[in-house]
Amino acid sequence: MVEKIGNILLDYEFYKGQDIYSDGDVEDKILDIVKNYEPHEFNKIIAEKKDWAVMYHLSHIRRNILGPLNIKKTDKVLEIGSGCGAITGGLAAKAKSVTCVELSKKRSIINANQNKTCENVKIMIGNFQDIEPTLENDFNVITLIGVFEYAGLYIDSDNPFEEFLAQISKHLAPGGQLIIAIENKFGMKYWAGCQEDHLGGYFSGLEGYNEECEGIRTFSKKELEEIFDKTGVWDVTFYYPYPDYKFPMVLYSDDVLPKLGDLNINLQNFDRERLVLFNETRVYDELIKDNAFPYFSNSFMTVLRKACKSEKDDCRGGAL
């Protein structure tokens, strides 16, 4: 079954008839907003509603994460876990085409309504493992923005995170780039008293999670580097979105790191209550002096390209 909303094509071939991932009734409110208001009106509605989910799914600030990415008008993009489309429109404006893969029908309908004027977007609805064998192998850009941490829930493997990357990398064109945005389990905000983003509760990531958290994981910088090493020979660039990748106001890198006093937006936690255990700006300044900021950044955005061993290699993705 295929449906068209505005210019967006929705493909239901792999949809099994049930949305198992949802923010609940608020998604109906978001759907109503995107059906009846234009994107330039969203900020006013966000201010009026004062609702975390509305802000998260509709804020234009979300697209700042795309700032440093080199996406060309000739590029084919695969957006895995496109959700309600907060990033989709930004990708569509940069690329030749965007193919979205999303588990939720309702979120896909929100995406289609939010970005209905885009003429280069297709949304495939269903589990990634079911859809993956049908995907082409020539995507120039593949994005996992707020997705990689859930691989353990949806990938049937003893090593789901490594398997997920191995599957995805097969679909990269020569020289293509794989983009991952994810929380840092050792992020400063967790030490300072914020609850874990996915599971709630305090310090669960810092304490190494537990058996009740099976399936959902965030990682430290070192842990991500180890996963990348196990799944191929990658050239990896780390970016450090601040305050985090969800609402990034600045994206630092190893070439451009924050200076003393720069990291002063630290109490904007809109999704749940938090403790305030210390002055984060002052602690950040001490870490900056010690060249330790990258290890305590609240989030990472990584850009992975397959490294070439020789001029004969085509640098195609795929586990080695």
N, C-alpha and C positions, 0 to 999 in steps of 0.2 A: 504493500500500500504506500502511495506517495501523496503528500499534501503540499500545497503551496500557500504560504502566507506572505503577502506582499511579493517581493522578489525572491524570497527564501524557499528553497526546496527541502522538505522534510521526508526522510526515507524511513519507513517503519518495518522494513523487511525483517529485522532482527529483534524487534521489540516484543517482549513476552507478556505484555498486558498488565504489568504492575510496576509502579515506581517504588523501589525499595530504599531510595535515598531522597530525603525531603526535609525542608525546613518547616513543614506543616502548613497550617492555614494561612500564614503570612504570604505564601507563594501565590495564593488567590488574590491577595491585595496587590502584590507586585504585578501580576498579570493584568489586573484592572488598570493599574497605572500606565503600563506600557501600551495598552490598547487605546487609552483615552488621552494621553498627554505626549507631547513631543520631547525628545531628549534634552532640549535647552530648558525645559521646565522642571527637570528632575531635581536639581539642587534645591529649588524652592520646596518641592514636596518632601525631600529628605529632611529639610529643616523643620517642616511642619509635623511630620510623622514621628520624628525622634525614635526611629526603630532601627536596630542594628541590621537586620536582614535587608530592609529596604535600602539602607545606605550601602551595604556591602555589594548588593547586586546591581545598583544603579549609579553609583558615584563615578564621575569621569576620572577621578584621581586614580582609580584602578589601572587605567591605561598607561600611567606613567612608567609602569614596569617595562614597557616596550621601548622606552627612550633610547637606550644604548644599542639596540639590536639593529643589525644591518640586514633589513628585509627589503628586497627590491621588487619593483613592479612586474618583474618576470617570474617571481617565485611562487611555487605551490606550497601552501601551508597546511599542515595537519594539526588541528587543535584537539587534543585528547582531554576530555573532561571540560567541555565548554560551558556547562552550567547554564545560567540565565543570560549569558552573552555579554558580560561586562567587558571582556577582552576582545570578543569576536569582531566587533565593529572596528576596533583599532587595527587589528590584523588585516581586515578586509580593505581598509584604506591604504595599506602599504603594499599589499601583495596582488598577484594576478588572480589567485583563487584561494579559498579557505574551505577545507573539509573538516567539519566538526564531528566528533564522536562523543555522545552523551548518553548516559544510562537512563535519565529521567525524561519522560514524555512532556510533563508539565514544564520543566525547566527549558526544554527545547522549544516549546511553544512561546514561552516568555522571550527566549533568545530571538526567535523569528519575528515577533512583534516589535521588540526593542530595536532590531537592526533590519527592519523590513525594506528599507530603501537600498540595501546592499545588493548588487547584482551578481556577486561572485562567491556566494556562500551556499553550501549544502550541509545539512545536518543529518547524520546517521544515528539513529536511536537504538540503543541496545548495549549489551555487555561487550567490552572491548575484545575479549577473547573470541567471541563469536564473529565479530566484524573483522578482526585483524587479518584473517587469511584472504579477504576480498580486497584489501587495500593495495594501492599501487606502490611501487618501490622507487619512486622518483620525487619524493617530497624534498624541497629545498630546506624547509624549516618544519620542525615538529616541536610543539609546546606541551609541557606538563606543568601548568601553573596551579599550584594547590592540589595536585593530583598524586604525585609520586608516593606520598606517605600512606596512601590507601591501597597500594598494590597487594598487600597481604590479604585484603578482603576479597579481591576479585581475580587474582592470578593463582591458579592451582599448581603450586610448586613448593618444594621444600625450601627454595631460595627465591621467593616471589619478587623481590626487588631487583635482583640480578636477572632473573628470567624476563621481567617486564622490560628492562633496558635492552636485553638481547633481542626480544621480539620487535621492539620499536625501531632499533637501529637498522634492521633489515629494510626498512621502508625509507631510509634516507638516500637521496641522490648523492652522487659523488661530490664531495666538498660541502654537503649539507650540514646544518647545525641543529642540535638538539638542545632545547631550552628547558631548564628545570627551575621552578621557584618553589621554595619550601622553607618552613621554619627551622631554625637552629635549635636543637634540643638543649644546648648550653647558652641560649640567648640570654642577654642581660636581664630582660624583663622577668624571666622565670626565677632567677636568683633574687630579684628585687620584690617578688610577691605577686606576680601575675599567675593566674591559673593556666594550665596547659590548654592550648587552643582547641584541641579536638576532643579531649576526654574530660575536661574540667578538672577540678581538684588541683592541689598545689604540689609542685615538685615531682610529678610522676615521671617526666622525662629525665630530670636530673638524677632521679633514683633508678634509672634504667628500666622504667615501666615494670609491669608484672604480668602474670599469666592472664589476668582479666583484660589486658590491653592488646591481646593477640590480634594481629592484622593491621594495626595502625602504628606507625613508627615515624618519628622525625630523627634526624641524625646530626652529629657534630660534623665539623669540616673534615676532620680526619676520617671519620666513618664514610662520608660521601666519597672522598678520594679513594678509599679502599674498594668501595663498590664499583667505582668507575674503572679502577685498575683490573678488576676481575672480569669485566665485561667487554674489554677491548683496549686498543691502544688509542687513547683520546688525547687531543689537545684541549685542555680545560682552562677556561677563564672564570674566575669567581667575581661576582658583584655582591655588594652588601647594601641592600635596600634599607633606607632609614625613614621612619621608625621601623617599618617592616615591609614585606612585599605586597601586603594587601592594600595599604595606602601609602605608597612610597613618595616621599617628598624629595629625597635625594638618593641617588645610587652611587655609592663609592666603589672603588676597585683597589687592587693592590698597587696600582700606579697613582691613584688619587685617593688618599685616605683622609679621614676627618682631622681637623685641627682642634686644639684646645677650645672648649666652649661651644663647638658646633653641635654637639648632640644634646639638645635641650628640649626635645619634644617627647617626653617620656611618660606622661600620665594620661594619654588619650586611649584608654582601654574601654571600648564602647560595648563589647559583647557580654561581659560578665564582671562581677565585683573582683577587687584585688586588694591585697595588702600593700602597704608602703613601708618597706623594711629599711631603706636607706635612700640617700640622694643619688639618683642614677647619673645625673650629669657629672657630679664630682667623681664618682667611681669611673665613669667613662674616661674622664680626663686622666686619671691615674693609669688606665689601660692604654690610652693613646701614648702617654709618656713611655710606656713599656713595650710599645709596638705590638700589643696583644689584642687590639680591637677586632681583627678579623675572626678570632676564635669566639668572641662573645656577641657578634652581630646578631640581632634578633632573627634575621632571615638571610637566606642566600638566594641569589639567582646565578645559576651556572650555565655557561655556554660551552657545549661539547662539540668538537669536530673530530672526525676520524683522522688520526695522524697517519701520514704516508711514510712507509719504510723506504720507498725508492720512487723514482720517477715513473716506474711501470705500474705502481699501485694506483687504483682509481679512488682510494680513500672512501669507499662505500662503507656504510654502517654495517654492523653485524659483529657478534661476539667472535673473538679469535680463539 
